[in-house]
Amino acid sequence: MWIKRFLITLFVFCLFGLGAIYFLVKSAEQQMSLSAQNDAFILQVKKGENAFSLYSTLSTKLNLETNKHLFKLWSRLNRDKLLIKKGVYQIDADTNLASVFQMVSEGKTKQFSVTLVEGHTLKQWYKQLSLTDSLYQDMPAVEVLFSSMSVHTFCKNEHSSLEGCLLPDTYYYSYEDSALSILIRAHDAMKSYIEDTWQQRFQDVLLNTPYEALILASIVEKETGLASERGLIAGVFANRLQKNMRLQTDPTVIYGIGDAFDGNITRKHLRTTTPYNTYRIKGLPITPIAMPSRESIMAALRPALTEYIYFVSKGDGSHQFSETLDEHNTAVRRYQLGRKQ
């Protein structure tokens, strides 16, 4: 008889025990899945941090009452979510602990981006990247970048210049990725693009190498105010090269002046011979003068078929194109001299 009573008592205790365990499990799951009234924030998980220290941090940030005992129980049932990965994570508003641990265990880090703008110079890009806090700063001095990188054949030049050899675009990366790696990716992207478009060039363009195409494209980039005019501007320069005329373009002069340029081109600037002053030299300058876009590269390789050999700015981003010097002088008087007066 006593055996029967013992078994009944044991069964009741087991029921209570299972009920208690079930209650604890549900409580742990409820706490971990409870949405908190919080704003979005950035979470940085450092190397060596464990799930329990992360739990304490999150409980504070999410304004939840910390119950480490329930978290320990939850963690035993969700061991796959405890292998947290270092990095920076974007935590959305009104999230919960369970979803954060899911994200961190899967390494779904926040993706950062940097936009390297067409028409900017290598020095401008270098400064931009060096001021980007989310990148690991490992770039050598800008003067030795060329020798520090594995430069592809298309960019080989005796002046050790990377100008024009990096493709403008938006580049995505994770927190503390290498700043130098962004430049390497831009260089690799330019290699792929220029090698492909070089095969699509008009066979009568006076460009002997992809590097010369980048030089001309950089000039087109700096001269273009309206995207619709790229082909025409490239056509003007193509015609001038065909006629053995000097390109006579201000952006090359400005690039040759360098940091000393104060925003005003003088007659002295135009008369001073430099490897970039296309008022004094024939043909292309010695290197590109900026980072050209895909569109400007294509325009340089496939310029518009036109008889224009002059253009002048109208002051609104567009240009007046002319076939003869008389037409050009008339346009200059109308749009340049008239505006100055």
Secondary structure by P-SEA (a helix, b strand, c coil): caaaaaaaaaaaaaaaaaaaaaaaaaaaaaaaaccccccbbbbbbcccccaaaaaaaaaaaacccccaaaaaaaaaaccccccccbbbbbbcccccaaaaaaaaaacccbbbbbbbcccccaaaaaaaaaaccccccccccccccccccccccccccccccccccccbbbbbbcccccaaaaaaaaaaaaaaaaaaaaaacccccccccaaaaaaaaaaaaaacccccaaaaaaaaaaaaaaaccccccaaaaaaaaccccccccccccccccccccccccccccccccccccaaaaaaaaccccccccbbbbccccbbbbbccaaaaaaaaaaccccccc
